[in-house]
Amino acid sequence: MISFSNEIKNPYTELDKSIGGRFADNPATNACKLCAPLGASLVFKGIENCVPLIHGSQGCATYIRRYLISHFREPMDIASSSFAESSTIFGGAENFNAGIDNIISQYTPDVVGVCTSCLSETIGEDPGMLLGEYRSSRKDRELPAFINVATPSYSGNHMDGFNATVKAAVRCLCENGGGASCEMLNIFPGLVSPADMRYLKEILDDFGIDYMMLPDYSESLDSPTWDEYHKLPPGGTPRKRITQAASARASLQFGRVLGGNSRDSIGAGEWLEKQFKIKCLKPGMPIGIKESDIFFKTLETLSGKPMPEKYKNERGRLIDSYIDGHKYLFGKRAIIFGEEDFVVGMTALLSEIGVHPVVCGSGGESPHFADAINAVAGDAIKNFPEPPIIVNGADFESLLELALETRPDFLIGNSKGYYISRQMNLPLIRCGFPVHDRIGAQRLLHLGYRGAQQLFDAITNAVLEYNQDNSPMGYKYM
Amino acid sequence: MSMKNKLPDPAAVKDEILKKYPPKVARKRSKSIQVLGEPGLEIQANVRTIPGIITQRGCCYAGCKGVVLGPTRDIINLTHGPIGCGFYSWLTRRNQTDPGPDGENYMVYAFSTDMQDENVVFGGEKKLREAIQEAYDIFHPKAISIFSTCPIGLIGDDIHSVARAMKEKFGDCNVFGFSCEGYKGVSQSAGHHIANNQIFKHVIGLNDEAPEGKYKINMLGEYNIGGDAFEIERILKKCGITLVSSFSGNSSIDQFERAHTADLSVVMCHRSINYVAEMLEKKYGIPWFKVNFIGAKATAKSLRKIAQYFEDEELSAKVEEVIKEELVQVARVAAEIKPKTEGKLAMMFVGGSRAHHYQELFREIGMTTMAAGYEFAHRDDYEGRKVLADIKVDADSRNIEELHVVADEKRYNPRKSPELKEKMIKDGFAFSDYEGMIPEMPAGTMAIDDISHYEMEKLIEAYKPAVFCAGIKEKYCVQKFGIPLKQLHSYDYGGPYAGFVGAVNFYKEIERMVNTKVWKLIKAPWADAPSLHAELACE
C-alpha cells in the first residue's frame, strides 16, 4: 500500500545512498521483517544450556516460539516474565526475579539470556540493573551466567536484535582479554541455517582452525531423534568458549552491511576490536563463488594451510555446473528479498551466474545496503539493461508493486513471497528465513561452494520446471 | 477400560510433578492440577501464569485480533504497534474463508502501523490516522478495525477517538478500535471478551434486513480452522437451517450486522464467545444454548436439539433423515478403525473448549483421555456455568469492561415467551447452559489448567500416551519423546474435523498417527549389539 512517485518509473541509473529509507516512514502491509526479540531468542538458542527470557508480556514469548518453530520444527522453550497490568505501573522487578528463580529450578541452565520487549522498554525497565539487584539478593547460591540485551521492536528488526544479542553475549560473558593470547578464532556467522553452521564447522575443522562460533544452533535447532528426553536440547556455543572471546587471535564477522557500521550499532567482532584490539575481519556472507573465494582465502591465510582438495573439487564442480546451466539462466530477471546481508550475498550469486537482479529489497534499513550491493555486483550490474532497484524498509506490498512493474522471471527469498508468487504465477525459490510452507528449512544450505551448488541447482530447476509447465509442447527433454 | 489397575496412580503423579517446584509455586499449581473422581471438585483456572514457567498461553491481543476478529474476511484488521505482533498473527491459525469469485478478502494481508522510536516518544496517533486513510484509499473496505499492542496503552494513544474521527470523515466505512494490549488479563481470554464487547457495540444490529429462511440461527465460537465451518454449513444447509451469522469462521461483516435477526444462537466455543450470546439474548431476546459439532454423535445430538428448539415436525424429520444418511459412512470407517485404536490413551491440552470437545471423537474410536486441560479457560468451562456465581473476580479480570446491556426498545423480541421457555426447561430442555469438561471425564483421570512445559514432560513420562494433543509449541518436544502430537489449534495442516465428514477424517488421522511405524526406526539395529560380535544383517 505504498504509493509510488514518478521516481520509480525512472529506475536509478546508479546505485545511490539516497534511495535508502524510501519506505521507512510508512505503515507496513505484509511486512518483510520480524521483531527484535525474535532475533535475540534465536541467538540464545544457539548458546549451550541457555534459556531465553523475554522480559514483558507472555504473548511475545508465545508468538516468537510458535514462529521460530514453524521454521525449525524443533522444541523452542522461551520463558517470559509474564507482565500483568499492574507490572506496567509498578515495574516488572518482582516478575523478573520470580521468572529467573523458576527457570533455574526447572532447567538448571548455564546461561539465562534476558532480552526486553516493547512493553518493558516503553516503561523504561533496565534489565542490567534488574540483574544486578537479582544477583546481590541471591549471593547465597550459585547462579548461572546472564546475558542482557535491549530489544525493543520499535527500533530495528529481527536482524538488529540478532546482531545486538551476539554482541551482548560477548560483552556479558567474555573475560578481560589477554590480547590474542589463545589460538582460537571467533566466528560470527549471522542468521544462517543449521546446515550452514554445520558446513562452516566442517570447513574450519578441515583447515585445522580452533574456533568459537557464536551463535551455534546447528545441533540445538536441528537435532536428531533422542534416545532420552533432554530438557534443553544438546548443542550450542559453550559458555566457557565465549568467555575466551577477548583473547582470540582474530574475529571473523560475516556481513558487509553489518560490517558497514550501520547507525550506532556495531557487530560483536567490531566491538571486540574496539575494546580488546582483537583483529576483526569482515568478509561478506559467503554466498556465491566470489564471496566464498574471499572466505576460503581468509582461512588459508589464518591457518597457513592450502585449500584442502575437497573444497577445490567443490568449487570445480560448481563452476562446471555454472557452465551447464548458464543457457537456462542467462538474462533472467529476479527479485530478491530478506535480511540485508542475505540479499547482498544472494545478489552476488545471481549476478555471477548471469541473472539480472531487478529488485533487491529488505525490511531492514541501512545506509550501507546499496553500497554493499554495489561492492559485490557492481561490475556485473554495469552490463545489465538497468541497475537493480534497491529498497530499504520494504514490505511485500511494495515488492508486489515493483514486481508488477519490473516483471521478473522468479523470486528468491523466504516463504512470505508466496503471495506475490501466487498472484503473478512466478516461481519462488525458498531460502533464508522464515520458510514455513516447505519442509527442511534447517537443512537449506546457502554458504560456501556447497551452498552455492544447492542454490544454483534449485534456481535452475525452478526455471526449468516453470518453462516445462508453461510450454505448449510439454517437452520432457530440456 | 479399568485404568486403576494398569496405570500409575494419578495422585502420585501429581505429587511427583509438584516436587520440583519451590514451595510457593507448588502450592499455587496444586490447585490447578486435579485428580478427578469426587463430585463438586473445584479447579483453579484463569489465574496469572507464574513468570518463568513456560506456558502455552498467549496474550490479550492474540485472543482479540488473532482469534475472534482475525477470521473475518472483509474487515481490514490494522495492528497498531511495532511490527512483531502484526506479523505473528498473519494468518497463522489456518482460518479458512470463502469470499467467492469477486468477494473481498483481506485475511491474506498483515496491516501494521509498524511503530518506530519516534512514534513511541511523540505518540502514534498521526501514523495511525495515516495508515487508516491509506487502507481506505486503496481498498475502500466496509470496515477497518484497530488493535492496540502493548506500547499503545502505555503511551496513551487514543485509538477510539481516532476511529470515531475517521469513521465520521469517511461516511461509508465503519472504523472501530480494540484496546487489547497484550498485558491485559491473564491470557488470550481477556482479548476474547474485549473483542465480544466491541463487536457488539459497533457492529451487531446495524442492519435489520433479515435473510430469508424458516429456521434462522447464529453459530458462535466456530473459527473455521481447516474448514470446520464449511462442513457444519454443509450439514445445516442439508437440514434446511439458515445460518444468519458465524462468529467468526468464514464470516463477513454484513453477517455480524444482521446477527440480531436470527431466532437462535448456538455456541461452539463457550469460552471465547459466550458474552455475545448473552448480550444477544438480553438486547434482542434471542435464546442460546451450547452445541458441539466435534464428534459424529455430538453432531447428531446438537442437530436434534436445534430441531427440538424450533418445535417443528418437518425440521425434526429432515434432521433425522440427514443424520441417518450421514452416519452410514461414519459407522463404516469407525468400525474399520476402532480395533486398531481401542484402549489407547490420549491427552489433550488445548484451547477453551477443544480439550473437551475432542474427547468425543476419541471415545468414538475407543480411546480414553487420561488427562486434559485448557490453556485459557475459566472455572465454568471446567465445572459448568453453575459455578459462575461463585467465581471470585480478581484484579486481572475486573479491568476488562463488562458491558451493561438492556433490552432494545424497538427490537427486543423474545423468540420464546417466558412461559414457553419455562415449560421447555421443565421438560428438560437446557438454555444458556454449559456443563463443562470435568463432568464428562471418568474418575481417575486428570484435569490440569494452564499446563507448563515441565508438567507436560512429567505426564508423558508417567503415562506414555499413544497420542498427545496440543499446539505447535508443544509438538516437537512431545515428538522427541517418541510420541506423536496432533495439533488441535491449527490441525497440523489437515481438517476439517467437525461434523460427519470431519469425524471420518479425524478417525483416520489418529489411526495413522498412533500406528505409524516410524518411531520403531529410532532404535538402530546396532544399538545393543557389541560391534565385535555383530552379525551381518543379511545373514
Interface residues (C-beta under 8 A of the other chain):
Chain A: M1 S3 A24 D25 N26 P27 A28 T29 N30 A31 K33 L34 C35 A36 P37 L38 L53 G56 S57 Q58 G59 C60 A61 T62 Y63 I64 R65 R66 Y67 I69 S70 R73 E74 P75 M76 D77 I78 A79 S80 S81 S82 F83 A84 E85 S86 S87 T88 N95 F96 A98 G99 I100 D101 N102 I103 S105 Q106 S117 C118 L119 T122 I123 P152 S153 Y154 S155 N157 S223 T225 W226 D227 Y229 H230 K231 E397 Y419
Chain B: K20 Y21 P22 V25 R48 T49 I50 P51 G52 I53 I54 T55 Q56 R57 G58 C59 C60 Y61 A62 L78 G81 P82 I83 G84 C85 G86 F87 Y88 S89 W90 T92 V108 Y109 A110 F111 S112 T113 D114 M115 Q116 D117 N119 V120 K127 E130 A131 E134 A135 I138 T149 C150 P151 G153 L154 I155 G182 Y183 K184 G185 V186 Q188 A395 D396 N399 H453 Y454 E457 E461 G471 I472 K473 K475 Y476 C477 K480 F481 G482 I522
